[in-house]
Amino acid sequence: MAIKVMHIEDKRLLSKLEAEYELMSTLKHRHIIQCYGCLINEEGTEASIFMELMPNSLQTQYRNFGPLHERVI
């Protein structure tokens, strides 16, 4: 499991984050990371999203092989 932690400085972004999480949690596809839950602290200044861990992510690929070529993208 992976946890993405976001610091929220603008309270208007909190509702957008919640809407995005609601959408992501409904998507079911083998090429889309699964979302398991979302917690927002009492002050509404930090959100944690619990997601499927993807060990072979693009970040890992970039680190190992360098940037993707345009034809691949």
N, CA, C and O atoms as a GROMACS GRO file, in nm:
protein
  292
    1MET      N    1   0.084  -0.117   0.000
    1MET     CA    2   0.000   0.000   0.000
    1MET      C    3   0.089   0.124   0.000
    1MET      O    4   0.195   0.126   0.062
    2ALA      N    5   0.044   0.225  -0.070
    2ALA     CA    6   0.113   0.353  -0.076
    2ALA      C    7   0.022   0.459  -0.013
    2ALA      O    8  -0.100   0.450  -0.021
    3ILE      N    9   0.083   0.558   0.048
    3ILE     CA   10   0.007   0.668   0.108
    3ILE      C   11   0.057   0.797   0.047
    3ILE      O   12   0.176   0.829   0.053
    4LYS      N   13  -0.035   0.871  -0.013
    4LYS     CA   14  -0.002   1.002  -0.069
    4LYS      C   15  -0.054   1.107   0.029
    4LYS      O   16  -0.174   1.112   0.057
    5VAL      N   17   0.035   1.190   0.081
    5VAL     CA   18  -0.002   1.293   0.178
    5VAL      C   19   0.007   1.428   0.110
    5VAL      O   20   0.109   1.462   0.050
    6MET      N   21  -0.102   1.506   0.120
    6MET     CA   22  -0.106   1.638   0.059
    6MET      C   23  -0.137   1.743   0.164
    6MET      O   24  -0.228   1.725   0.246
    7HIS      N   25  -0.061   1.850   0.162
    7HIS     CA   26  -0.085   1.962   0.253
    7HIS      C   27  -0.175   2.062   0.181
    7HIS      O   28  -0.146   2.103   0.069
    8ILE      N   29  -0.283   2.099   0.245
    8ILE     CA   30  -0.384   2.183   0.183
    8ILE      C   31  -0.376   2.323   0.243
    8ILE      O   32  -0.407   2.343   0.361
    9GLU      N   33  -0.335   2.418   0.162
    9GLU     CA   34  -0.324   2.556   0.210
    9GLU      C   35  -0.450   2.636   0.179
    9GLU      O   36  -0.482   2.730   0.252
   10ASP      N   37  -0.520   2.601   0.073
   10ASP     CA   38  -0.641   2.672   0.032
   10ASP      C   39  -0.760   2.579   0.054
   10ASP      O   40  -0.768   2.473  -0.009
   11LYS      N   41  -0.851   2.617   0.141
   11LYS     CA   42  -0.965   2.532   0.177
   11LYS      C   43  -1.054   2.500   0.057
   11LYS      O   44  -1.124   2.398   0.059
   12ARG      N   45  -1.054   2.583  -0.045
   12ARG     CA   46  -1.134   2.555  -0.165
   12ARG      C   47  -1.084   2.429  -0.237
   12ARG      O   48  -1.161   2.360  -0.303
   13LEU      N   49  -0.956   2.402  -0.223
   13LEU     CA   50  -0.899   2.283  -0.287
   13LEU      C   51  -0.944   2.154  -0.219
   13LEU      O   52  -0.939   2.047  -0.279
   14LEU      N   53  -0.986   2.165  -0.093
   14LEU     CA   54  -1.029   2.046  -0.020
   14LEU      C   55  -1.150   1.981  -0.086
   14LEU      O   56  -1.154   1.859  -0.099
   15SER      N   57  -1.247   2.060  -0.127
   15SER     CA   58  -1.365   2.001  -0.192
   15SER      C   59  -1.328   1.942  -0.328
   15SER      O   60  -1.386   1.840  -0.367
   16LYS      N   61  -1.235   2.003  -0.398
   16LYS     CA   62  -1.190   1.947  -0.526
   16LYS      C   63  -1.117   1.814  -0.505
   16LYS      O   64  -1.134   1.720  -0.582
   17LEU      N   65  -1.036   1.808  -0.400
   17LEU     CA   66  -0.966   1.685  -0.366
   17LEU      C   67  -1.065   1.574  -0.332
   17LEU      O   68  -1.049   1.460  -0.377
   18GLU      N   69  -1.166   1.607  -0.254
   18GLU     CA   70  -1.267   1.507  -0.217
   18GLU      C   71  -1.341   1.457  -0.341
   18GLU      O   72  -1.366   1.337  -0.352
   19ALA      N   73  -1.375   1.546  -0.433
   19ALA     CA   74  -1.444   1.507  -0.555
   19ALA      C   75  -1.355   1.418  -0.642
   19ALA      O   76  -1.403   1.320  -0.699
   20GLU      N   77  -1.228   1.451  -0.651
   20GLU     CA   78  -1.136   1.370  -0.730
   20GLU      C   79  -1.120   1.231  -0.668
   20GLU      O   80  -1.117   1.131  -0.740
   21TYR      N   81  -1.111   1.226  -0.535
   21TYR     CA   82  -1.100   1.096  -0.468
   21TYR      C   83  -1.225   1.012  -0.494
   21TYR      O   84  -1.215   0.893  -0.524
   22GLU      N   85  -1.342   1.072  -0.483
   22GLU     CA   86  -1.467   1.000  -0.507
   22GLU      C   87  -1.469   0.939  -0.647
   22GLU      O   88  -1.510   0.825  -0.665
   23LEU      N   89  -1.425   1.014  -0.744
   23LEU     CA   90  -1.418   0.964  -0.881
   23LEU      C   91  -1.317   0.850  -0.892
   23LEU      O   92  -1.348   0.745  -0.948
   24MET      N   93  -1.196   0.871  -0.840
   24MET     CA   94  -1.091   0.770  -0.850
   24MET      C   95  -1.130   0.640  -0.780
   24MET      O   96  -1.094   0.531  -0.826
   25SER      N   97  -1.203   0.650  -0.671
   25SER     CA   98  -1.240   0.529  -0.598
   25SER      C   99  -1.345   0.446  -0.671
   25SER      O  100  -1.364   0.329  -0.638
   26THR      N  101  -1.412   0.503  -0.769
   26THR     CA  102  -1.513   0.427  -0.845
   26THR      C  103  -1.454   0.358  -0.967
   26THR      O  104  -1.516   0.269  -1.023
   27LEU      N  105  -1.334   0.398  -1.010
   27LEU     CA  106  -1.274   0.343  -1.131
   27LEU      C  107  -1.211   0.206  -1.103
   27LEU      O  108  -1.137   0.189  -1.007
   28LYS      N  109  -1.242   0.112  -1.187
   28LYS     CA  110  -1.189  -0.024  -1.172
   28LYS      C  111  -1.132  -0.069  -1.307
   28LYS      O  112  -1.206  -0.100  -1.400
   29HIS      N  113  -1.000  -0.071  -1.316
   29HIS     CA  114  -0.932  -0.114  -1.439
   29HIS      C  115  -0.791  -0.156  -1.401
   29HIS      O  116  -0.733  -0.100  -1.308
   30ARG      N  117  -0.736  -0.252  -1.471
   30ARG     CA  118  -0.603  -0.302  -1.436
   30ARG      C  119  -0.492  -0.200  -1.459
   30ARG      O  120  -0.382  -0.217  -1.406
   31HIS      N  121  -0.518  -0.095  -1.536
   31HIS     CA  122  -0.416   0.007  -1.561
   31HIS      C  123  -0.439   0.134  -1.478
   31HIS      O  124  -0.371   0.234  -1.499
   32ILE      N  125  -0.532   0.129  -1.385
   32ILE     CA  126  -0.560   0.244  -1.298
   32ILE      C  127  -0.532   0.202  -1.154
   32ILE      O  128  -0.583   0.099  -1.108
   33ILE      N  129  -0.454   0.280  -1.083
   33ILE     CA  130  -0.421   0.250  -0.944
   33ILE      C  131  -0.548   0.255  -0.861
   33ILE      O  132  -0.630   0.346  -0.874
   34GLN      N  133  -0.564   0.155  -0.776
   34GLN     CA  134  -0.683   0.143  -0.691
   34GLN      C  135  -0.669   0.233  -0.568
   34GLN      O  136  -0.563   0.235  -0.504
   35CYS      N  137  -0.773   0.308  -0.536
   35CYS     CA  138  -0.777   0.391  -0.415
   35CYS      C  139  -0.857   0.317  -0.308
   35CYS      O  140  -0.967   0.268  -0.336
   36TYR      N  141  -0.803   0.310  -0.186
   36TYR     CA  142  -0.867   0.235  -0.079
   36TYR      C  143  -0.933   0.324   0.026
   36TYR      O  144  -1.024   0.279   0.096
   37GLY      N  145  -0.889   0.446   0.039
   37GLY     CA  146  -0.947   0.533   0.140
   37GLY      C  147  -0.881   0.668   0.143
   37GLY      O  148  -0.775   0.690   0.083
   38CYS      N  149  -0.946   0.761   0.213
   38CYS     CA  150  -0.895   0.897   0.224
   38CYS      C  151  -0.925   0.949   0.364
   38CYS      O  152  -1.037   0.936   0.414
   39LEU      N  153  -0.825   1.006   0.428
   39LEU     CA  154  -0.843   1.067   0.559
   39LEU      C  155  -0.802   1.213   0.552
   39LEU      O  156  -0.700   1.248   0.492
   40ILE      N  157  -0.881   1.297   0.614
   40ILE     CA  158  -0.851   1.440   0.621
   40ILE      C  159  -0.844   1.478   0.768
   40ILE      O  160  -0.934   1.444   0.845
   41ASN      N  161  -0.737   1.547   0.808
   41ASN     CA  162  -0.724   1.582   0.950
   41ASN      C  163  -0.833   1.679   0.992
   41ASN      O  164  -0.899   1.740   0.908
   42GLU      N  165  -0.851   1.694   1.121
   42GLU     CA  166  -0.962   1.775   1.176
   42GLU      C  167  -0.957   1.920   1.132
   42GLU      O  168  -1.061   1.984   1.115
   43GLU      N  169  -0.838   1.973   1.114
   43GLU     CA  170  -0.823   2.112   1.071
   43GLU      C  171  -0.848   2.130   0.922
   43GLU      O  172  -0.865   2.242   0.875
   44GLY      N  173  -0.849   2.020   0.848
   44GLY     CA  174  -0.868   2.027   0.704
   44GLY      C  175  -0.746   2.079   0.631
   44GLY      O  176  -0.756   2.137   0.522
   45THR      N  177  -0.628   2.058   0.691
   45THR     CA  178  -0.505   2.110   0.631
   45THR      C  179  -0.417   2.001   0.572
   45THR      O  180  -0.316   2.031   0.507
   46GLU      N  181  -0.454   1.875   0.593
   46GLU     CA  182  -0.374   1.765   0.540
   46GLU      C  183  -0.466   1.648   0.504
   46GLU      O  184  -0.554   1.610   0.582
   47ALA      N  185  -0.443   1.591   0.386
   47ALA     CA  186  -0.521   1.476   0.341
   47ALA      C  187  -0.425   1.362   0.308
   47ALA      O  188  -0.318   1.384   0.252
   48SER      N  189  -0.466   1.242   0.343
   48SER     CA  190  -0.389   1.122   0.312
   48SER      C  191  -0.477   1.029   0.229
   48SER      O  192  -0.588   0.995   0.269
   49ILE      N  193  -0.426   0.988   0.113
   49ILE     CA  194  -0.499   0.896   0.028
   49ILE      C  195  -0.422   0.764   0.027
   49ILE      O  196  -0.302   0.760   0.003
   50PHE      N  197  -0.495   0.657   0.055
   50PHE     CA  198  -0.438   0.523   0.060
   50PHE      C  199  -0.462   0.455  -0.073
   50PHE      O  200  -0.577   0.439  -0.116
   51MET      N  201  -0.353   0.414  -0.139
   51MET     CA  202  -0.361   0.361  -0.275
   51MET      C  203  -0.283   0.231  -0.289
   51MET      O  204  -0.201   0.195  -0.205
   52GLU      N  205  -0.313   0.164  -0.398
   52GLU     CA  206  -0.238   0.045  -0.436
   52GLU      C  207  -0.093   0.084  -0.464
   52GLU      O  208  -0.067   0.185  -0.529
   53LEU      N  209   0.000   0.004  -0.416
   53LEU     CA  210   0.141   0.028  -0.441
   53LEU      C  211   0.177  -0.026  -0.579
   53LEU      O  212   0.147  -0.141  -0.611
   54MET      N  213   0.240   0.057  -0.659
   54MET     CA  214   0.283   0.016  -0.794
   54MET      C  215   0.435   0.021  -0.799
   54MET      O  216   0.493   0.125  -0.828
   55PRO      N  217   0.501  -0.092  -0.771
   55PRO     CA  218   0.648  -0.092  -0.767
   55PRO      C  219   0.712  -0.064  -0.901
   55PRO      O  220   0.827  -0.019  -0.905
   56ASN      N  221   0.645  -0.089  -1.011
   56ASN     CA  222   0.701  -0.063  -1.144
   56ASN      C  223   0.640   0.062  -1.205
   56ASN      O  224   0.600   0.063  -1.321
   57SER      N  225   0.632   0.167  -1.126
   57SER     CA  226   0.572   0.292  -1.171
   57SER      C  227   0.663   0.364  -1.271
   57SER      O  228   0.777   0.323  -1.292
   58LEU      N  229   0.612   0.469  -1.331
   58LEU     CA  230   0.693   0.548  -1.425
   58LEU      C  231   0.815   0.607  -1.356
   58LEU      O  232   0.921   0.620  -1.418
   59GLN      N  233   0.801   0.643  -1.229
   59GLN     CA  234   0.915   0.699  -1.157
   59GLN      C  235   1.027   0.595  -1.148
   59GLN      O  236   1.144   0.628  -1.168
   60THR      N  237   0.991   0.471  -1.119
   60THR     CA  238   1.091   0.364  -1.113
   60THR      C  239   1.152   0.341  -1.251
   60THR      O  240   1.273   0.324  -1.263
   61GLN      N  241   1.068   0.341  -1.354
   61GLN     CA  242   1.118   0.322  -1.490
   61GLN      C  243   1.213   0.434  -1.529
   61GLN      O  244   1.317   0.409  -1.590
   62TYR      N  245   1.179   0.558  -1.494
   62TYR     CA  246   1.264   0.672  -1.527
   62TYR      C  247   1.400   0.660  -1.458
   62TYR      O  248   1.504   0.684  -1.519
   63ARG      N  249   1.396   0.621  -1.331
   63ARG     CA  250   1.520   0.606  -1.255
   63ARG      C  251   1.609   0.499  -1.317
   63ARG      O  252   1.731   0.515  -1.324
   64ASN      N  253   1.549   0.389  -1.363
   64ASN     CA  254   1.627   0.278  -1.416
   64ASN      C  255   1.669   0.296  -1.562
   64ASN      O  256   1.779   0.255  -1.600
   65PHE      N  257   1.582   0.358  -1.644
   65PHE     CA  258   1.606   0.360  -1.788
   65PHE      C  259   1.613   0.499  -1.850
   65PHE      O  260   1.642   0.512  -1.968
   66GLY      N  261   1.587   0.603  -1.773
   66GLY     CA  262   1.588   0.738  -1.827
   66GLY      C  263   1.452   0.777  -1.882
   66GLY      O  264   1.356   0.701  -1.868
   67PRO      N  265   1.442   0.894  -1.943
   67PRO     CA  266   1.313   0.943  -1.992
   67PRO      C  267   1.257   0.855  -2.104
   67PRO      O  268   1.332   0.789  -2.177
   68LEU      N  269   1.125   0.855  -2.116
   68LEU     CA  270   1.060   0.780  -2.223
   68LEU      C  271   1.078   0.854  -2.356
   68LEU      O  272   1.075   0.977  -2.360
   69HIS      N  273   1.096   0.778  -2.462
   69HIS     CA  274   1.105   0.838  -2.594
   69HIS      C  275   0.966   0.883  -2.640
   69HIS      O  276   0.864   0.827  -2.599
   70GLU      N  277   0.963   0.983  -2.724
   70GLU     CA  278   0.836   1.039  -2.770
   70GLU      C  279   0.748   0.934  -2.836
   70GLU      O  280   0.626   0.936  -2.818
   71ARG      N  281   0.806   0.843  -2.910
   71ARG     CA  282   0.725   0.740  -2.979
   71ARG      C  283   0.658   0.647  -2.877
   71ARG      O  284   0.553   0.590  -2.906
   72VAL      N  285   0.718   0.629  -2.760
   72VAL     CA  286   0.659   0.545  -2.657
   72VAL      C  287   0.540   0.616  -2.592
   72VAL      O  288   0.438   0.553  -2.562
   73ILE      N  289   0.553   0.744  -2.573
   73ILE     CA  290   0.447   0.822  -2.508
   73ILE      C  291   0.328   0.829  -2.601
   73ILE      O  292   0.227   0.891  -2.567
   0.00000   0.00000   0.00000
